[in-house]
């Protein structure tokens, strides 16, 4: 085998290795991008679903209060509103993680308190539920933006982001 043949063979092998490496990196990046896009779009859908459910839940409480103020008996309309409130209560609870003491457990507690105090004036609890949900949704949105920019986010980054927005929520709550 001549030197020229050896150089050609080394060149072919090197070209093959570079091509195979490029292909591997390309496939890996594609899988990573697909995964991140799926997570980000699921997170955005979660934000929309929880926002819609919480807003409908709060709206039904106002509707029930209006009915309560104008009707002394338990009408069919009141029963339908109560049925919708109960359905949404459980639907919202299923969106949330009962092991998350920072956000989700507080929302679950507020939802349960609201339902127990339905015949009272729930305005303060509704306002609190809306406020904590706004901060949770802002946290989720910032997390989705971070994931879309950076890719996979570490647990430490998630905790830091959560602490940041929980602190903002507590500051807002203390100022009110």
Backbone as CSV, one residue per row, in Angstrom:
resi,resn,N_x,N_y,N_z,CA_x,CA_y,CA_z,C_x,C_y,C_z
1,UNK,0.845,-1.167,0.000,0.000,0.000,0.000,0.893,1.233,0.000
2,UNK,0.629,2.118,-0.872,1.437,3.325,-1.009,0.960,4.398,-0.038
3,UNK,1.784,5.394,0.152,1.477,6.504,1.058,0.209,7.221,0.606
4,UNK,0.090,7.365,-0.699,-1.085,8.020,-1.257,-2.354,7.264,-0.891
5,UNK,-2.348,5.957,-0.917,-3.506,5.129,-0.561,-3.827,5.249,0.936
6,UNK,-2.796,5.290,1.747,-2.976,5.410,3.196,-3.609,6.765,3.524
7,UNK,-3.116,7.821,2.899,-3.663,9.166,3.127,-5.127,9.211,2.680
8,UNK,-5.428,8.608,1.551,-6.802,8.571,1.053,-7.700,7.809,2.020
9,UNK,-7.227,6.668,2.524,-7.999,5.864,3.464,-8.229,6.616,4.774
10,UNK,-7.189,7.270,5.277,-7.323,8.074,6.498,-8.315,9.214,6.256
11,UNK,-8.250,9.822,5.110,-9.181,10.904,4.760,-10.621,10.413,4.715
12,UNK,-10.824,9.248,4.130,-12.174,8.672,4.053,-12.687,8.345,5.458
13,UNK,-11.857,7.727,6.278,-12.244,7.382,7.650,-12.553,8.661,8.445
14,UNK,-11.691,9.664,8.312,-11.901,10.925,9.016,-13.204,11.586,8.567
15,UNK,-13.471,11.591,7.269,-14.700,12.166,6.723,-15.917,11.411,7.256
16,UNK,-15.811,10.078,7.299,-16.905,9.273,7.836,-17.160,9.612,9.310
17,UNK,-16.107,9.723,10.111,-16.257,10.040,11.537,-16.869,11.425,11.746
18,UNK,-16.423,12.391,10.976,-16.986,13.740,11.078,-18.465,13.728,10.684
19,UNK,-18.810,13.030,9.623,-20.208,12.929,9.184,-21.071,12.217,10.215
20,UNK,-20.551,11.111,10.760,-21.307,10.358,11.765,-21.502,11.192,13.027
21,UNK,-20.463,11.925,13.429,-20.566,12.791,14.605,-21.593,13.894,14.361
22,UNK,-21.550,14.492,13.191,-22.519,15.529,12.839,-23.941,14.994,12.855
23,UNK,-24.132,13.806,12.317,-25.444,13.172,12.300,-25.930,12.907,13.727
24,UNK,-25.047,12.375,14.572,-25.396,12.092,15.966,-25.797,13.377,16.697
25,UNK,-25.009,14.423,16.538,-25.297,15.696,17.198,-26.618,16.272,16.684
26,UNK,-26.841,16.174,15.393,-28.072,16.675,14.803,-29.288,15.926,15.339
27,UNK,-29.222,14.603,15.408,-30.327,13.807,15.945,-30.566,14.123,17.426
28,UNK,-29.486,14.259,18.185,-29.595,14.569,19.609,-30.259,15.927,19.812
29,UNK,-29.838,16.919,19.034,-30.438,18.255,19.131,-31.912,18.245,18.726
30,UNK,-32.246,17.473,17.719,-33.631,17.378,17.272,-34.505,16.767,18.362
31,UNK,-34.031,15.694,18.994,-34.790,15.067,20.083,-34.959,16.029,21.250
32,UNK,-33.885,16.727,21.581,-33.930,17.683,22.691,-34.919,18.810,22.377
33,UNK,-34.868,19.334,21.166,-35.774,20.412,20.761,-37.224,19.942,20.782
34,UNK,-37.479,18.751,20.289,-38.832,18.195,20.288,-39.343,18.046,21.718
35,UNK,-38.499,17.540,22.605,-38.878,17.370,24.007,-39.194,18.721,24.648
36,UNK,-38.327,19.696,24.436,-38.525,21.028,25.025,-39.795,21.672,24.476
37,UNK,-40.036,21.534,23.180,-41.256,22.095,22.581,-42.506,21.440,23.167
38,UNK,-42.454,20.135,23.387,-43.605,19.430,23.964,-43.865,19.907,25.391
39,UNK,-42.809,20.035,26.172,-42.947,20.485,27.562,-43.463,21.922,27.587
40,UNK,-42.892,22.774,26.779,-43.286,24.182,26.755,-44.744,24.332,26.324
41,UNK,-45.160,23.622,25.287,-46.551,23.740,24.844,-47.501,23.151,25.885
42,UNK,-47.098,22.098,26.571,-47.933,21.547,27.650,-48.050,22.534,28.802
43,UNK,-46.973,23.209,29.088,-46.977,24.207,30.162,-47.909,25.371,29.812
44,UNK,-47.873,25.794,28.576,-48.745,26.889,28.130,-50.209,26.449,28.177
45,UNK,-50.489,25.214,27.791,-51.861,24.696,27.880,-52.296,24.625,29.343
46,UNK,-51.411,24.194,30.226,-51.711,24.153,31.669,-52.062,25.553,32.168
47,UNK,-51.290,26.544,31.765,-51.546,27.929,32.174,-52.950,28.348,31.736
48,UNK,-53.300,28.057,30.491,-54.626,28.423,29.983,-55.736,27.681,30.724
49,UNK,-55.539,26.396,30.959,-56.568,25.589,31.617,-56.792,26.024,33.055
50,UNK,-55.726,26.238,33.795,-55.879,26.631,35.199,-56.479,28.033,35.283
51,UNK,-56.062,28.936,34.392,-56.623,30.295,34.372,-58.131,30.241,34.109
52,UNK,-58.540,29.481,33.106,-59.960,29.376,32.773,-60.769,28.753,33.912
53,UNK,-60.227,27.710,34.515,-60.946,27.033,35.597,-61.087,27.924,36.825
54,UNK,-60.021,28.603,37.212,-60.069,29.483,38.388,-61.026,30.650,38.124
55,UNK,-60.959,31.233,36.932,-61.843,32.371,36.653,-63.304,31.936,36.645
56,UNK,-63.583,30.783,36.074,-64.966,30.289,36.076,-65.424,29.970,37.499
57,UNK,-64.535,29.374,38.292,-64.847,29.050,39.691,-65.209,30.311,40.463
58,UNK,-64.402,31.349,40.336,-64.664,32.608,41.043,-65.951,33.259,40.535
59,UNK,-66.154,33.217,39.242,-67.369,33.792,38.668,-68.629,33.101,39.166
60,UNK,-68.558,31.797,39.335,-69.717,31.071,39.837,-70.040,31.465,41.280
61,UNK,-69.019,31.780,42.060,-69.275,32.239,43.427,-70.024,33.561,43.413
62,UNK,-69.643,34.473,42.540,-70.365,35.740,42.433,-71.799,35.503,41.962
63,UNK,-71.970,34.597,41.017,-73.311,34.266,40.540,-74.147,33.697,41.682
64,UNK,-73.556,32.802,42.466,-74.280,32.204,43.592,-74.661,33.271,44.614
65,UNK,-73.753,34.216,44.880,-74.038,35.285,45.847,-75.223,36.134,45.372
66,UNK,-75.284,36.423,44.090,-76.409,37.185,43.539,-77.708,36.401,43.733
67,UNK,-77.660,35.117,43.430,-78.854,34.281,43.608,-79.240,34.208,45.087
68,UNK,-78.256,34.107,45.947,-78.499,34.023,47.385,-79.156,35.300,47.907
69,UNK,-78.713,36.433,47.389,-79.273,37.724,47.819,-80.703,37.935,47.340
70,UNK,-81.083,37.275,46.254,-82.395,37.533,45.661,-83.399,36.391,45.831
71,UNK,-82.926,35.248,46.261,-83.838,34.112,46.425,-83.635,33.509,47.813
72,UNK,-84.722,33.277,48.511,-84.601,32.708,49.854,-84.603,31.181,49.835
73,UNK,-85.134,30.593,48.793,-85.184,29.132,48.727,-84.089,28.608,47.806
74,UNK,-83.864,27.314,47.899,-82.857,26.666,47.060,-83.491,26.347,45.709
75,UNK,-83.227,27.183,44.735,-83.826,27.030,43.408,-82.996,26.069,42.559
76,UNK,-83.568,25.700,41.421,-82.840,24.846,40.476,-81.573,25.539,39.979
77,UNK,-81.666,26.848,39.776,-80.494,27.593,39.297,-79.377,27.570,40.343
78,UNK,-79.734,27.731,41.611,-78.734,27.653,42.685,-78.096,26.272,42.716
79,UNK,-78.922,25.247,42.564,-78.391,23.878,42.553,-77.428,23.661,41.391
80,UNK,-77.758,24.198,40.225,-76.881,24.072,39.060,-75.556,24.799,39.291
81,UNK,-75.628,25.975,39.895,-74.402,26.727,40.194,-73.560,25.950,41.196
82,UNK,-74.187,25.406,42.236,-73.451,24.602,43.229,-72.811,23.373,42.592
83,UNK,-73.542,22.741,41.697,-73.016,21.572,40.984,-71.782,21.963,40.156
84,UNK,-71.863,23.092,39.477,-70.725,23.568,38.669,-69.542,23.942,39.549
85,UNK,-69.830,24.563,40.688,-68.757,24.932,41.627,-68.040,23.678,42.117
86,UNK,-68.806,22.666,42.489,-68.188,21.433,42.987,-67.361,20.739,41.908
87,UNK,-67.889,20.707,40.700,-67.142,20.080,39.598,-65.822,20.819,39.360
88,UNK,-65.873,22.144,39.331,-64.655,22.934,39.105,-63.672,22.808,40.264
89,UNK,-64.196,22.715,41.478,-63.322,22.548,42.649,-62.419,21.330,42.455
90,UNK,-63.028,20.221,42.095,-62.249,18.998,41.927,-61.374,19.042,40.679
91,UNK,-61.859,19.687,39.646,-61.050,19.819,38.430,-59.791,20.631,38.719
92,UNK,-59.944,21.732,39.432,-58.787,22.571,39.776,-57.831,21.801,40.665
93,UNK,-58.376,21.070,41.633,-57.523,20.305,42.534,-56.700,19.262,41.776
94,UNK,-57.270,18.725,40.692,-56.538,17.740,39.897,-55.427,18.370,39.048
95,UNK,-55.495,19.670,38.832,-54.413,20.375,38.142,-53.204,20.559,39.060
96,UNK,-53.420,20.464,40.360,-52.419,20.887,41.327,-51.729,19.709,42.007
97,UNK,-50.531,19.982,42.503,-49.714,18.979,43.184,-49.890,19.136,44.692
98,UNK,-50.477,18.164,45.380,-50.716,18.303,46.815,-49.427,18.310,47.648
99,UNK,-48.313,17.935,47.042,-47.039,17.927,47.769,-46.294,19.257,47.651
100,UNK,-46.815,20.175,46.847,-46.181,21.487,46.690,-46.739,22.436,47.745
101,UNK,-45.961,22.638,48.802,-46.412,23.479,49.911,-46.377,24.963,49.570
102,UNK,-45.613,25.342,48.580,-45.472,26.751,48.273,-46.700,27.308,47.583
103,UNK,-47.120,26.710,46.494,-48.204,27.256,45.682,-49.472,26.403,45.740
104,UNK,-49.338,25.182,45.280,-50.515,24.358,45.023,-51.328,24.073,46.281
105,UNK,-50.677,23.760,47.379,-51.416,23.483,48.606,-52.176,24.706,49.096
106,UNK,-51.595,25.887,48.922,-52.291,27.118,49.315,-53.549,27.314,48.468
107,UNK,-53.441,27.030,47.181,-54.603,27.176,46.299,-55.664,26.136,46.654
108,UNK,-55.247,24.904,46.900,-56.193,23.858,47.297,-56.922,24.264,48.580
109,UNK,-56.165,24.769,49.556,-56.769,25.202,50.822,-57.775,26.322,50.593
110,UNK,-57.413,27.308,49.776,-58.335,28.408,49.480,-59.609,27.912,48.799
111,UNK,-59.461,26.994,47.875,-60.621,26.457,47.159,-61.550,25.714,48.122
112,UNK,-60.966,24.946,49.014,-61.787,24.221,49.989,-62.460,25.186,50.968
113,UNK,-61.728,26.216,51.414,-62.316,27.218,52.320,-63.466,27.961,51.640
114,UNK,-63.269,28.311,50.386,-64.324,29.009,49.641,-65.605,28.178,49.591
115,UNK,-65.453,26.926,49.288,-66.638,26.059,49.160,-67.350,25.915,50.502
116,UNK,-66.584,25.841,51.598,-67.192,25.720,52.921,-67.927,26.992,53.338
117,UNK,-67.449,28.130,52.859,-68.025,29.418,53.251,-68.911,30.009,52.155
118,UNK,-69.512,29.144,51.369,-70.249,29.623,50.199,-71.431,30.508,50.568
119,UNK,-72.047,30.279,51.709,-73.195,31.091,52.089,-72.793,32.383,52.788
120,UNK,-71.499,32.577,52.990,-70.995,33.832,53.552,-70.506,34.702,52.395
121,UNK,-69.888,35.819,52.719,-69.331,36.673,51.674,-67.887,36.217,51.392
122,UNK,-67.663,35.547,50.270,-66.343,34.984,49.996,-65.388,35.935,49.263
123,UNK,-65.697,37.208,49.255,-64.932,38.152,48.436,-63.440,38.166,48.777
124,UNK,-63.086,38.141,50.059,-61.672,38.184,50.457,-60.938,36.919,49.996
125,UNK,-61.582,35.761,50.140,-60.952,34.508,49.705,-60.817,34.450,48.193
126,UNK,-61.809,34.974,47.483,-61.736,34.997,46.013,-60.586,35.901,45.571
127,UNK,-60.481,37.061,46.210,-59.389,37.977,45.877,-58.038,37.312,46.134
128,UNK,-57.915,36.609,47.248,-56.669,35.907,47.576,-56.390,34.791,46.578
129,UNK,-57.415,34.044,46.197,-57.253,32.967,45.210,-56.786,33.534,43.875
130,UNK,-57.371,34.630,43.458,-56.977,35.253,42.195,-55.533,35.745,42.268
131,UNK,-55.161,36.371,43.381,-53.802,36.898,43.524,-52.762,35.790,43.486
132,UNK,-52.954,34.747,44.276,-51.949,33.673,44.297,-51.896,32.961,42.945
133,UNK,-53.043,32.832,42.283,-53.053,32.200,40.967,-52.324,33.064,39.943
134,UNK,-52.482,34.380,40.040,-51.767,35.270,39.120,-50.255,35.079,39.247
135,UNK,-49.774,34.993,40.477,-48.333,34.800,40.671,-47.883,33.413,40.230
136,UNK,-48.711,32.405,40.460,-48.381,31.059,39.988,-48.317,31.034,38.463
137,UNK,-49.274,31.675,37.814,-49.283,31.698,36.351,-48.095,32.478,35.795
138,UNK,-47.716,33.555,36.473,-46.532,34.314,36.055,-45.283,33.438,36.189
139,UNK,-45.192,32.695,37.292,-44.075,31.772,37.487,-44.037,30.736,36.366
140,UNK,-45.179,30.142,36.061,-45.239,29.129,34.998,-44.851,29.729,33.646
141,UNK,-45.303,30.941,33.376,-44.973,31.602,32.118,-43.473,31.863,32.028
142,UNK,-42.889,32.357,33.097,-41.443,32.609,33.100,-40.666,31.299,32.956
143,UNK,-41.167,30.232,33.571,-40.538,28.918,33.418,-40.606,28.434,31.980
144,UNK,-41.749,28.641,31.331,-41.892,28.242,29.924,-40.948,29.046,29.035
145,UNK,-40.841,30.344,29.308,-39.927,31.179,28.517,-38.480,30.739,28.729
146,UNK,-38.113,30.444,29.966,-36.753,30.002,30.269,-36.447,28.690,29.561
147,UNK,-37.386,27.754,29.605,-37.187,26.467,28.924,-37.061,26.640,27.418
148,UNK,-37.856,27.528,26.854,-37.799,27.704,25.406,-36.489,28.361,24.978
149,UNK,-35.920,29.214,25.838,-34.647,29.862,25.525,-33.456,28.955,25.796
150,UNK,-33.474,28.328,26.965,-32.300,27.620,27.467,-32.325,26.129,27.194
151,UNK,-33.510,25.569,27.158,-33.623,24.119,27.076,-34.018,23.585,28.442
152,UNK,-33.464,22.445,28.784,-33.801,21.833,30.068,-33.337,22.730,31.208
153,UNK,-34.206,22.888,32.203,-33.930,23.745,33.346,-33.635,22.849,34.542
154,UNK,-32.588,23.178,35.288,-32.217,22.364,36.445,-33.209,22.566,37.581
155,UNK,-33.226,21.616,38.509,-34.104,21.739,39.681,-33.752,22.971,40.497
156,UNK,-32.474,23.291,40.577,-32.050,24.477,41.317,-32.616,25.743,40.667
157,UNK,-32.560,25.825,39.341,-33.116,26.982,38.638,-34.631,27.080,38.848
158,UNK,-35.304,25.929,38.843,-36.750,25.921,39.087,-37.062,26.418,40.497
159,UNK,-36.308,25.918,41.488,-36.522,26.354,42.875,-36.278,27.842,43.028
160,UNK,-35.202,28.341,42.425,-34.888,29.769,42.525,-35.985,30.625,41.896
161,UNK,-36.493,30.203,40.745,-37.570,30.933,40.087,-38.837,30.906,40.945
162,UNK,-39.134,29.749,41.512,-40.313,29.626,42.374,-40.176,30.507,43.618
163,UNK,-39.003,30.491,44.244,-38.770,31.330,45.429,-38.924,32.807,45.089
164,UNK,-38.408,33.194,43.933,-38.495,34.595,43.500,-39.948,35.050,43.408
165,UNK,-40.790,34.252,42.755,-42.176,34.656,42.572,-43.005,34.471,43.841
166,UNK,-42.636,33.516,44.678,-43.358,33.381,45.947,-43.049,34.573,46.847
167,UNK,-41.807,35.035,46.801,-41.444,36.228,47.571,-42.232,37.441,47.065
168,UNK,-42.357,37.567,45.744,-43.144,38.667,45.172,-44.600,38.563,45.615
169,UNK,-45.135,37.350,45.629,-46.515,37.144,46.080,-46.669,37.561,47.540
170,UNK,-45.749,37.120,48.398,-45.832,37.469,49.821,-45.713,38.976,50.034
171,UNK,-44.823,39.625,49.281,-44.694,41.090,49.378,-46.000,41.768,48.962
172,UNK,-46.597,41.301,47.896,-47.876,41.850,47.430,-48.960,41.646,48.494
173,UNK,-48.991,40.470,49.062,-49.993,40.126,50.076,-49.817,41.003,51.317
174,UNK,-48.573,41.238,51.713,-48.305,42.064,52.908,-48.620,43.539,52.666
175,UNK,-48.494,43.984,51.419,-48.794,45.390,51.093,-50.307,45.647,51.030
176,UNK,-51.065,44.608,50.741,-52.523,44.768,50.576,-53.235,44.939,51.901
